[in-house]
């Protein structure tokens, strides 16, 4: 399939560079901002920004609903990897007691490759499912997601067991802190790992997509995304590990003459680097697979009634917000675990996305934003030294962001049965989300502008300013161009 409105052959290399740069910027900004909010719901910031850029470039003339579904599927799926623990895996590459231990460094980077690959692999596979032309029905997706959940538990038993730290019994393949690396550490607290379960589920997902549904794009993009995510996580951590392994360079060596390094948040640089690499890899992977994009055969069948969609939206939102912000006693603790298991958290959204018209737009805007707004409130209004009073916080962090995203999603839903094209809906949602998450993160950083006194947040803020302006420019230029073309077609 040739991309609609694609440039002539002589300009395709420039077009490819633009796609790769914009996608890398979207993923780098999204994953860097995710670091402030964390886990599955934070990862969806990166999922929304990255997927919207990809559908804007690769299926600009597709229908609005096709684009929204594909972007929403990737956005949800990128949260699956949030189930994994990775802090101690990073520790293998940079903990003070392990600096100089090349074996630990290699093992830690290998673990990050596996975990980063799974994180982004699921996102790429579901994006491929949304762009391949195959019609996935709600019942099918429900059974698939439940089946993958069972495979997770099987994989944990197979690859992540036994786990009995009280008796120093750990799995044979283990990427977190262990007594193998630190035999004399008495306060070591190994973390339970689930990467094996997700690996079995990931392979099962690709097998189902290719062997049962004949979905070549999901298979191809899934593996490419796995490699991109693996290289991105390991490569991004190399930035942070270099600082730990070569601290003298920054204290008394030649790099000490550059004061900017005194303010760098190296963990955040790792996150930004991770996003830049996997975003570029996703763009290259989709470019190399563009002949498999079959949006012209995509059915826009809506099988869920508006009442069913709204019910599922309220159910998912209630479970998600309860899990994020409440700690229920007794049997209610089961609900409190809803956001801690990525695949389970994705079941209702995936069913709604493939079967509904409301869900894709709602997911990309208010559903992703709601837990982020809540975390912002908790961090800035309910800590020991609040930056804002709770009254102002509710207006600034809840009412305004959710009001804007709900209004935008409602309008896009109303336009989805008309002639609005993918590039328009993607540009509008991209512009709204870019401004929203840049703004929230800026307040989280207590502004961090480069003209104020510098802190550890200032270098990251400078990067986010550049990234945000780039994405906002892409969105505005796209909207202006499509508006101009529409006026020309109707004779204005």
Protein Blocks (a to p, Z undefined) as FASTA:
>chain_A
ZZehiacfklmmmmmmmmmmmmmmmmmmmmmmmmmngpjllmmmmmmmmmmmmmmmmmmm
bcfklmmmmmmmmmmmmmmmmmpccklmmmmmmpfklgoiaklmmmmmmmmmmmmmmmmm
mmmmmmmmmmnopacdfklmmmmmmmmmmmmmmmmmmmmcccdfknopacfbdcbdcfkl
mmmlmkbccdddfklmmmmmmmmmmmmmmmmnopaklmmmmmmmmmmmmmmmmmmmmmmm
mmmmmmmmmmmmmklmpmklmmpcfklmmmmmmmmmmmmmmmmmmmmmmmmpcfklpccb
dfbdfklmmmmmmmmmmmmmmmmmpccehjllmmmmmmmmmklmmmmmmmmmmmmmklmm
mmmmmmmmmmmmmmmmmmmmmcmbdfbdfklmmmmmmmmmmmmmmmmmmmmmmmmmmmbd
fklmmmmmmmmmmmmmmmmmmmmnnoopakbccdfklmmmmmmmmmmmmmmmmmmmmmmm
mmmmmmmmnoZZ
